[in-house]
Structures are given as structure tokens and as C-alpha cells.
Amino acid sequence: MYCIETAASRKNHGHYSPAVAHNGLLYISGQLSLDPATGLVPQGGIVPQTQQALANLESVLQAAGITRKHIIQCRLYTPDMRSWPAINAEYAAYFGQHKPARAIVPTGELHYGCLLEIEAIAALTL
């Protein structure tokens, strides 16, 4: 078992790892829609926030040396299910033909007022 860190996570004071590898799988912690450079939520609503959460997911994958095609499952958390069509469109654009197993979970308010959080499980090899 080993932990994956990113440039952004090294500045974070939370008691967790962005991802933990174990038995050929990578367990990726929830990636909020925060811009790691500014620490702020992108303006403009759910579309830029979905893009940011996916970009944050991508940075963890890159740190682990794998790609989005390695993702087996995603869980998406949102406080507003009315945003689902826009979230789904951005998600589909990100993954293309690859379709990991997925769940979307309606929540209460997310940390920092984010509109989306994504966690994932990925295979370390294809």
C-alpha cells in the first residue's frame, strides 16, 4: 500500500491522501471543484465546477502515472440534482467512449460551497 500526492495536496492540511494504491487498485479521494492554484470555487456555476473537479481528478491520475481509461468506478456527489444534465454532459465529454461504473449521490451542502465532488477507483494496470 502506498499514497499518491499531488502538488496541490502537499499544501492541504486535511488528514487524508488524494489517493491510496492497494492490491492493483487506486482509491481516489473526493475531488472538489476547487481550483488548486487559487483555492477558490470557479465562477459560472455547475459547468466550470464540473470541469474543475474533473481536472483535479486528472491531476491525481497523472501523479499515479495512469489515465482516465484506468478508472473503473466513479461516485459523483452534488447538492442539486437539477444540475445532473450539465454534469453528465461534461462527464461524458471527459471520458469519451470509456464508461466507468458510476453513481450520483444527492447531498446536502458540500465543503466550501462546491457544487460537485468526484471520487473514483482505478486499476493501476490495464
Buried (B, 14 or more C-beta within 10 A) or exposed (E): EEEBEBEBBEEBEEEEBBBBBEEEBBBBBBBBBBBBEEEEBBEEEBBBBBBBBBBBBBBBBEBBEBEBBBBEBBBBBBBEEEBBEBBBEBBEEBBEEEEBEBEBEEBEEBEEEBBBBBBBBBEBEE
